[in-house]
Amino acid sequence: MKKTVLLLTIIGMFLSQDNCKAQNIDFDKYPHVILSNKDVSMKVYLPDPEKGFYRATRYDWTTAIGSLQYKGHEYFKFESETYDPTATHRMVGPASTFKKPGLGYDEAKVGDEFIRIGVGFIKKIEEPVYDYHTHYKLSRPGEWSTEQGKDWISFKHIINSDFGYGYVYEKTIRLKDDGFTMESKLQNTGEKLIETDQYNHNFFEIDGKRCNPSIQISYPFPITTDSDLDGKVVLKDNTIHFTRELEPGQVFMSLKGFGKKSQDNQFTIEDTDSGAGVTVRVDQPLTKMEFYSNGKMICPEHNMRIYVKPGEEQMWTSSYSFFVK
């Protein structure tokens, strides 16, 4: 009996140690920089195929912002008891992504390569359709370079393929007095048209609070949806309201109401208890508008079209303006 108790005690000690390790993951070990000005401090993880914070294939590697602090409030803080940098769904910050499978996916045979913009060359696997949840194998990362100053950082990703696609993708994150901008440029250096869609997932967590009735999301026009909201949220005029504090789970909806002008591509999130909030604007027209929450993260997802002929380029800018009332 004493041996059994001793064994259980030792096992308990090891489990306790493992839990302590899990709860104290050192996220600073991943390559990153800190950008700052008078009121804004930002932690940006760097693209790195061997040591990077995010090494999966769903999200563009240029927008992994692990923390954004503005006037005493946190907007992107990432905390987790477990973490795998190759897990395709675990990302932080604005989390830019190109929603379509990738350049050359339809033409590629199983085992051939296709291209995820802002990621690199991916091996195609046997599957009925592309699924962004799948852990695809990154075969080649392409050419990455980075430049930075005290309050800005610029990424460049160069891809050249032997199946007609090539590009230079540049993104500059630049702090401003009340937030930051992301200036993106995609230059088509290949022989084939680049046509896809892009959006920022926007993993907002204001001060780490769960979604509750004090948090509201508003748009510059009345919104409607045909999605089943399961009583978790209600839409009133141009605003999404949570009906209660959400337990872990999902809210997802496709939204209607936007027009063709670029001024419609914006939203505001506010925690009415603390007065902390953010307004996001993108200078391109919307093609689709969706909203997702897992009970903690607040994710307005605004899709835009990317259409770049060989020898041409497309530019777009996202502006994130924070406030405290």
PLY file of the C-alpha trace (Angstrom):
ply
format ascii 1.0
element vertex 325
property float x
property float y
property float z
element edge 324
property int vertex1
property int vertex2
end_header
0.00 0.00 0.00
2.84 2.38 0.91
4.57 1.66 -2.42
1.33 2.50 -4.29
0.93 5.79 -2.43
4.57 6.68 -3.07
4.21 5.87 -6.78
1.07 8.01 -7.07
2.84 10.85 -5.26
5.77 10.73 -7.68
3.42 10.61 -10.69
1.54 13.59 -9.25
4.80 15.51 -8.88
5.69 14.90 -12.54
2.21 15.88 -13.71
2.40 19.03 -11.62
5.79 19.89 -13.10
4.46 19.31 -16.65
1.47 21.55 -15.98
3.74 24.28 -14.62
5.82 24.06 -17.76
2.70 24.19 -19.93
1.40 27.26 -18.14
4.73 29.08 -18.47
5.60 28.68 -22.12
8.40 31.04 -23.08
6.97 32.72 -26.17
9.95 35.10 -26.19
12.14 32.24 -27.43
10.67 32.66 -30.90
12.45 35.30 -33.05
10.67 38.64 -32.63
11.10 42.40 -32.42
9.48 45.07 -30.27
8.23 48.22 -32.02
7.24 51.24 -29.95
6.37 54.92 -29.89
4.88 57.14 -27.20
1.61 55.22 -26.73
1.94 51.99 -28.73
4.05 48.91 -28.03
3.95 45.95 -30.42
5.56 42.52 -30.41
6.06 41.13 -33.93
7.21 37.57 -34.59
9.60 37.14 -37.52
9.23 34.70 -40.43
11.60 31.79 -39.81
11.04 28.31 -41.32
13.16 26.65 -38.61
12.60 28.65 -35.39
9.58 30.86 -36.11
6.52 31.27 -33.90
4.29 30.25 -36.83
5.58 27.67 -39.34
2.29 26.33 -40.71
0.67 27.05 -44.06
-2.74 28.65 -43.54
-1.66 32.18 -42.58
0.75 34.61 -44.19
3.93 34.74 -42.03
4.16 38.57 -42.07
1.41 39.46 -39.59
2.09 37.45 -36.42
1.60 40.26 -33.88
1.77 38.63 -30.46
0.96 41.73 -28.42
-0.36 45.24 -28.98
-0.59 47.60 -26.03
-2.15 51.04 -26.26
-2.70 53.34 -23.27
-2.81 50.56 -20.73
-4.94 48.11 -22.73
-3.95 44.88 -24.51
-5.52 43.90 -27.83
-3.66 40.87 -29.24
-2.15 39.08 -26.23
-1.60 35.39 -26.94
-1.71 33.00 -24.00
-1.97 29.22 -24.18
-1.08 26.25 -22.00
0.10 24.34 -25.06
1.55 25.51 -28.34
2.78 23.92 -31.56
4.28 26.33 -34.14
3.37 23.91 -36.93
-0.33 23.80 -35.98
-2.12 25.43 -38.89
-4.89 27.14 -36.88
-2.81 28.67 -34.04
-2.02 32.25 -35.03
-2.01 35.71 -33.47
-2.67 39.31 -34.38
-4.23 40.41 -37.67
-3.30 37.03 -39.21
-3.47 37.84 -42.91
-4.31 34.97 -45.20
-5.16 34.19 -48.80
-8.30 32.10 -48.73
-8.04 30.18 -51.99
-5.88 27.01 -51.98
-2.82 28.55 -53.57
-1.07 29.30 -56.83
-0.93 26.21 -59.03
-2.99 24.00 -56.71
-5.57 22.99 -59.33
-2.92 22.01 -61.88
-0.64 20.20 -59.41
-0.66 16.43 -59.09
-0.28 14.66 -55.75
3.32 15.18 -54.62
3.81 18.27 -56.79
4.24 21.75 -55.36
1.84 24.66 -55.20
2.37 28.07 -53.58
0.82 29.71 -50.54
1.46 33.47 -50.78
3.48 34.67 -47.79
4.40 31.09 -46.86
6.22 29.22 -49.63
6.03 26.01 -51.66
3.63 23.34 -50.38
3.42 19.64 -51.28
0.01 18.64 -52.63
-1.52 15.60 -50.94
-4.26 13.15 -51.86
-7.51 14.91 -50.92
-10.90 15.67 -52.50
-10.56 19.45 -51.92
-8.11 21.83 -50.27
-8.71 22.18 -46.53
-6.89 24.98 -44.69
-7.13 22.98 -41.43
-4.82 20.34 -42.91
-1.16 20.29 -41.93
0.50 20.52 -45.34
4.23 19.98 -45.75
6.29 23.08 -46.50
8.87 21.95 -49.03
10.60 25.29 -49.68
10.09 28.64 -47.90
11.21 30.89 -50.75
13.44 33.88 -50.05
12.68 35.98 -46.95
14.27 39.28 -45.91
13.47 41.82 -43.18
14.32 45.46 -42.46
13.28 47.44 -39.40
13.45 50.69 -37.48
12.28 51.72 -34.01
8.63 51.96 -35.01
8.38 49.98 -38.26
9.29 46.65 -39.83
9.24 45.57 -43.46
9.11 42.02 -44.85
9.89 40.83 -48.36
9.03 37.38 -49.71
10.30 36.34 -53.15
9.02 33.26 -54.99
10.14 31.97 -58.38
8.73 28.71 -59.73
9.16 26.53 -62.81
5.37 26.25 -63.29
4.57 29.83 -64.28
4.09 31.63 -60.97
6.37 34.17 -59.34
6.02 37.20 -57.12
7.60 39.73 -54.82
5.37 40.20 -51.78
6.19 43.11 -49.47
4.54 44.19 -46.24
5.42 47.09 -43.95
3.96 47.39 -40.47
4.29 50.99 -39.33
3.24 52.40 -35.96
1.24 55.63 -35.78
0.12 57.73 -32.82
-2.98 55.64 -32.14
-2.12 52.27 -33.70
-0.50 50.99 -36.86
-0.85 50.50 -40.59
-0.04 47.48 -42.75
1.01 48.44 -46.25
1.04 45.48 -48.66
2.26 45.14 -52.22
2.13 42.06 -54.46
4.15 42.24 -57.67
3.55 39.50 -60.24
6.94 38.44 -61.65
5.69 35.23 -63.22
3.96 34.28 -66.46
0.51 33.49 -65.06
-2.25 35.62 -63.60
-2.43 35.80 -59.80
-6.09 35.80 -58.78
-7.13 35.08 -55.22
-8.86 36.61 -52.21
-7.28 38.03 -49.06
-8.50 38.88 -45.58
-7.25 39.48 -42.05
-8.64 37.04 -39.50
-8.18 39.67 -36.73
-7.70 37.71 -33.53
-8.68 40.52 -31.15
-8.79 39.89 -27.40
-9.37 43.14 -25.50
-7.62 42.82 -22.12
-8.14 39.05 -22.28
-11.88 39.29 -21.53
-14.34 36.71 -22.74
-17.00 37.92 -25.15
-19.91 39.36 -23.18
-22.68 41.99 -23.55
-20.20 44.85 -22.92
-18.40 44.08 -26.21
-20.00 45.27 -29.43
-18.94 45.26 -33.07
-20.30 47.96 -35.37
-20.24 48.62 -39.12
-20.91 51.74 -41.22
-24.15 50.25 -42.61
-27.06 48.05 -41.43
-26.12 44.36 -41.32
-28.14 41.15 -41.68
-27.37 37.44 -41.75
-29.02 34.16 -42.71
-26.74 32.22 -40.33
-28.04 30.44 -37.22
-26.84 32.53 -34.25
-28.04 30.03 -31.62
-29.05 32.89 -29.30
-25.42 33.84 -28.63
-25.51 37.16 -30.49
-28.11 39.50 -31.91
-27.87 41.96 -34.79
-29.41 45.37 -34.30
-29.13 47.92 -37.12
-25.37 48.13 -37.76
-24.13 46.37 -34.59
-23.40 42.86 -33.30
-24.23 42.38 -29.62
-23.36 39.35 -27.46
-26.32 38.22 -25.38
-24.25 36.74 -22.54
-20.72 35.84 -21.55
-19.75 33.08 -23.94
-18.35 29.75 -22.93
-15.83 28.10 -25.26
-17.59 27.38 -28.52
-18.14 29.00 -31.88
-20.11 31.80 -33.39
-19.82 32.13 -37.15
-21.93 34.13 -39.55
-21.89 35.47 -43.08
-22.95 39.12 -43.08
-24.85 41.13 -45.68
-25.30 44.85 -46.20
-22.03 46.11 -47.66
-21.75 47.87 -50.99
-19.04 48.25 -53.63
-17.25 51.29 -52.20
-14.02 50.86 -50.24
-15.45 52.98 -47.37
-17.61 49.98 -46.45
-14.50 47.93 -45.63
-14.30 48.90 -41.95
-15.55 47.98 -38.50
-15.22 49.07 -34.86
-14.90 46.84 -31.79
-15.50 48.40 -28.38
-15.59 47.14 -24.81
-18.16 49.56 -23.41
-17.13 48.75 -19.81
-13.52 49.89 -20.18
-13.98 52.20 -23.17
-11.15 50.41 -25.03
-11.67 49.76 -28.70
-10.32 49.69 -32.22
-11.45 50.82 -35.66
-10.08 48.94 -38.67
-10.21 50.29 -42.22
-9.00 48.74 -45.50
-8.72 50.78 -48.68
-10.22 48.11 -50.99
-13.84 47.12 -51.72
-15.32 44.12 -49.91
-16.10 40.86 -51.69
-17.33 38.96 -48.61
-17.93 39.78 -44.94
-17.92 37.21 -42.14
-17.67 37.16 -38.36
-16.19 34.51 -36.06
-15.70 34.12 -32.32
-14.59 31.17 -30.21
-15.93 32.82 -27.06
-12.79 34.88 -26.44
-11.37 36.04 -29.76
-13.29 38.65 -31.74
-12.76 38.15 -35.45
-14.42 40.33 -38.09
-13.22 38.90 -41.42
-13.41 41.17 -44.47
-12.46 39.61 -47.81
-11.03 41.56 -50.74
-10.04 40.56 -54.28
-6.45 40.19 -55.47
-6.06 40.33 -59.24
-2.53 40.88 -60.60
-1.54 40.32 -64.21
2.07 39.37 -65.11
4.32 42.42 -64.84
1.79 44.35 -62.73
1.32 44.89 -59.00
-1.46 45.51 -56.50
-1.20 47.54 -53.31
-3.52 47.77 -50.30
-3.37 49.29 -46.83
-5.04 48.25 -43.59
-5.26 50.85 -40.82
-5.77 49.92 -37.13
-6.75 52.87 -34.92
-7.12 52.21 -31.17
-8.96 54.38 -28.68
-9.88 54.60 -25.00
-13.00 56.60 -24.14
0 1
1 2
2 3
3 4
4 5
5 6
6 7
7 8
8 9
9 10
10 11
11 12
12 13
13 14
14 15
15 16
16 17
17 18
18 19
19 20
20 21
21 22
22 23
23 24
24 25
25 26
26 27
27 28
28 29
29 30
30 31
31 32
32 33
33 34
34 35
35 36
36 37
37 38
38 39
39 40
40 41
41 42
42 43
43 44
44 45
45 46
46 47
47 48
48 49
49 50
50 51
51 52
52 53
53 54
54 55
55 56
56 57
57 58
58 59
59 60
60 61
61 62
62 63
63 64
64 65
65 66
66 67
67 68
68 69
69 70
70 71
71 72
72 73
73 74
74 75
75 76
76 77
77 78
78 79
79 80
80 81
81 82
82 83
83 84
84 85
85 86
86 87
87 88
88 89
89 90
90 91
91 92
92 93
93 94
94 95
95 96
96 97
97 98
98 99
99 100
100 101
101 102
102 103
103 104
104 105
105 106
106 107
107 108
108 109
109 110
110 111
111 112
112 113
113 114
114 115
115 116
116 117
117 118
118 119
119 120
120 121
121 122
122 123
123 124
124 125
125 126
126 127
127 128
128 129
129 130
130 131
131 132
132 133
133 134
134 135
135 136
136 137
137 138
138 139
139 140
140 141
141 142
142 143
143 144
144 145
145 146
146 147
147 148
148 149
149 150
150 151
151 152
152 153
153 154
154 155
155 156
156 157
157 158
158 159
159 160
160 161
161 162
162 163
163 164
164 165
165 166
166 167
167 168
168 169
169 170
170 171
171 172
172 173
173 174
174 175
175 176
176 177
177 178
178 179
179 180
180 181
181 182
182 183
183 184
184 185
185 186
186 187
187 188
188 189
189 190
190 191
191 192
192 193
193 194
194 195
195 196
196 197
197 198
198 199
199 200
200 201
201 202
202 203
203 204
204 205
205 206
206 207
207 208
208 209
209 210
210 211
211 212
212 213
213 214
214 215
215 216
216 217
217 218
218 219
219 220
220 221
221 222
222 223
223 224
224 225
225 226
226 227
227 228
228 229
229 230
230 231
231 232
232 233
233 234
234 235
235 236
236 237
237 238
238 239
239 240
240 241
241 242
242 243
243 244
244 245
245 246
246 247
247 248
248 249
249 250
250 251
251 252
252 253
253 254
254 255
255 256
256 257
257 258
258 259
259 260
260 261
261 262
262 263
263 264
264 265
265 266
266 267
267 268
268 269
269 270
270 271
271 272
272 273
273 274
274 275
275 276
276 277
277 278
278 279
279 280
280 281
281 282
282 283
283 284
284 285
285 286
286 287
287 288
288 289
289 290
290 291
291 292
292 293
293 294
294 295
295 296
296 297
297 298
298 299
299 300
300 301
301 302
302 303
303 304
304 305
305 306
306 307
307 308
308 309
309 310
310 311
311 312
312 313
313 314
314 315
315 316
316 317
317 318
318 319
319 320
320 321
321 322
322 323
323 324
